[in-house]
């Protein structure tokens, strides 16, 4: 029997399809040291963002010789040492289109939240305060959205922003201009010209922040930063400094260097709209991720 470890959970309909087809599915999260031993007992490892599949876990799996497939339920695979696994004969796949719309909608939702003070007025209203004069917002229509990265999620975000009347510009690591109806610019120019900057790229393992204090200083005065990609991409202390000084008007964060987030400065900052890494957490996205995961597993094992 083919055994599947879904260490970060799996949509129940996908579990049922696999079990009905004769697979055994175990849904259980293990910390790295315990995962090193448990992974030896499975043919397939399915993860989302919480589980890290690094070289020691892969080496341990290779000792047993059983693990054949690792699937990342989502887009970015920076929580997996992909090249290392593939070089040693383990197939690594993801579900790149399944959650793109959901993450894009969250990015847009955070932009509305910042523009109209939804994140903070919801709190102060419940505290009995009526701060109508403090919450003079702005419209998204006519503003410039700068996308850092132009993969599937960014493209979904761009199309929604365009429908709202926003001007969309973008940059990417490769410097390659995609065949898209948006203008490519350098990173510095995107930062200088955008009213909203939204991050949509993976982070390299142990890489330094992309948006350092120096880069944040380039951003337009009164701009907003949205991060639904990876926490490590932004220097959190520098971001808080930029918000405190008034250089940036606000920020929205769904991803953190450490999860759950324990950064007190971020957690209590009055200019930050926060969510607990829920970009792909919609019923529709999880169903699509499950369906794609099932397809990948059955293509390999029948």
KAFENSUL-V995476 format. One record per residue. N is the residue number from 1. RES is the residue in one small letter. SS is DSSP state (A for helix, B for strand, O for the rest). BURIAL is + if it has 24 or more other ideal C-beta (glycine too) atoms within 12 Angstrom, else -. Layout:
# KAFENSUL-V995476
n=[N,N]
res=[RES,RES]
ss=[SS,SS]
burial=[BURIAL,BURIAL]
This chain:
# KAFENSUL-V995476
n=[1,2,3,4,5,6,7,8,9,10,11,12,13,14,15,16,17,18,19,20,21,22,23,24,25,26,27,28,29,30,31,32,33,34,35,36,37,38,39,40,41,42,43,44,45,46,47,48,49,50,51,52,53,54,55,56,57,58,59,60,61,62,63,64,65,66,67,68,69,70,71,72,73,74,75,76,77,78,79,80,81,82,83,84,85,86,87,88,89,90,91,92,93,94,95,96,97,98,99,100,101,102,103,104,105,106,107,108,109,110,111,112,113,114,115,116,117,118,119,120,121,122,123,124,125,126,127,128,129,130,131,132,133,134,135,136,137,138,139,140,141,142,143,144,145,146,147,148,149,150,151,152,153,154,155,156,157,158,159,160,161,162,163,164,165,166,167,168,169,170,171,172,173,174,175,176,177,178,179,180,181,182,183,184,185,186,187,188,189,190,191,192,193,194,195,196,197,198,199,200,201,202,203,204,205,206,207,208,209,210,211,212,213,214,215,216,217,218,219,220,221,222,223,224,225,226,227,228,229,230,231,232,233,234,235,236,237,238,239,240,241,242,243,244,245,246,247,248,249,250,251,252,253,254,255,256,257,258,259,260,261,262,263,264,265,266,267,268,269,270,271,272,273,274,275,276,277,278,279,280,281,282,283,284,285,286,287,288,289,290,291,292,293,294,295,296,297,298,299,300,301,302]
res=[x,x,x,x,x,x,x,x,x,x,x,x,x,x,x,x,x,x,x,x,x,x,x,x,x,x,x,x,x,x,x,x,x,x,x,x,x,x,x,x,x,x,x,x,x,x,x,x,x,x,x,x,x,x,x,x,x,x,x,x,x,x,x,x,x,x,x,x,x,x,x,x,x,x,x,x,x,x,x,x,x,x,x,x,x,x,x,x,x,x,x,x,x,x,x,x,x,x,x,x,x,x,x,x,x,x,x,x,x,x,x,x,x,x,x,x,x,x,x,x,x,x,x,x,x,x,x,x,x,x,x,x,x,x,x,x,x,x,x,x,x,x,x,x,x,x,x,x,x,x,x,x,x,x,x,x,x,x,x,x,x,x,x,x,x,x,x,x,x,x,x,x,x,x,x,x,x,x,x,x,x,x,x,x,x,x,x,x,x,x,x,x,x,x,x,x,x,x,x,x,x,x,x,x,x,x,x,x,x,x,x,x,x,x,x,x,x,x,x,x,x,x,x,x,x,x,x,x,x,x,x,x,x,x,x,x,x,x,x,x,x,x,x,x,x,x,x,x,x,x,x,x,x,x,x,x,x,x,x,x,x,x,x,x,x,x,x,x,x,x,x,x,x,x,x,x,x,x,x,x,x,x,x,x,x,x,x,x,x,x,x,x,x,x,x,x,x,x,x,x,x,x]
ss=[O,O,B,B,B,B,O,O,O,O,O,A,A,A,A,A,A,A,A,A,O,O,O,B,B,B,B,O,O,O,O,A,A,A,A,A,A,A,A,A,A,O,O,B,B,B,B,O,O,O,O,O,B,O,A,A,A,A,A,A,A,A,A,A,O,O,O,O,B,B,B,B,O,O,O,O,O,O,O,B,O,A,A,A,A,A,A,O,O,O,B,B,B,B,O,O,O,O,O,A,A,A,A,A,A,A,A,A,A,A,A,A,A,A,A,O,O,A,A,A,A,A,A,A,A,A,O,O,O,O,O,A,A,A,O,O,O,O,O,O,O,O,O,B,B,B,B,B,O,O,O,A,A,A,A,A,A,A,A,A,A,A,A,O,O,O,B,B,B,B,B,O,O,O,O,O,O,O,O,O,O,O,B,B,O,O,A,A,A,A,A,A,A,O,O,B,B,B,B,O,O,O,O,O,O,O,O,O,O,O,B,O,A,A,A,A,A,A,O,O,O,O,B,B,B,B,B,O,O,O,A,A,A,B,O,A,A,A,A,A,A,A,A,A,A,O,O,B,B,B,B,B,B,O,O,O,O,O,O,O,O,O,O,A,A,A,A,O,O,O,O,B,B,B,O,O,O,O,O,O,O,O,A,A,A,A,A,A,A,A,A,A,A,A,A,A,A,A,A,A,A,O]
burial=[-,+,+,+,+,+,+,+,+,+,+,-,-,+,+,-,+,+,-,-,-,-,+,-,+,+,+,+,-,+,-,-,-,-,+,+,-,+,+,+,+,+,+,+,+,+,+,+,+,+,+,+,+,+,-,-,+,+,-,+,+,-,-,-,-,+,+,+,+,+,+,+,+,+,+,+,+,+,+,+,+,+,-,-,+,-,-,-,-,+,+,+,+,+,+,+,-,+,+,+,+,+,+,+,+,+,+,+,+,+,+,+,+,+,+,-,+,-,+,+,+,-,-,-,-,-,-,-,-,-,-,-,-,-,-,-,-,-,-,+,-,-,+,+,+,+,+,+,+,+,+,+,+,+,+,+,+,+,+,+,+,+,-,+,-,+,+,+,+,+,+,+,-,-,-,-,-,-,-,-,-,+,-,+,+,-,+,-,-,+,+,-,+,+,+,+,+,+,+,+,+,+,+,-,-,-,-,-,+,+,+,+,-,-,+,+,-,+,+,+,-,-,+,+,+,+,+,+,+,+,+,+,+,+,+,+,-,+,+,+,-,+,+,-,-,-,+,+,+,+,+,+,+,+,+,+,+,-,+,-,-,-,-,-,-,+,-,-,+,+,+,+,+,+,+,-,+,+,+,+,+,-,-,-,+,+,+,+,+,+,+,+,+,+,-,+,+,-,-,-,-,-]
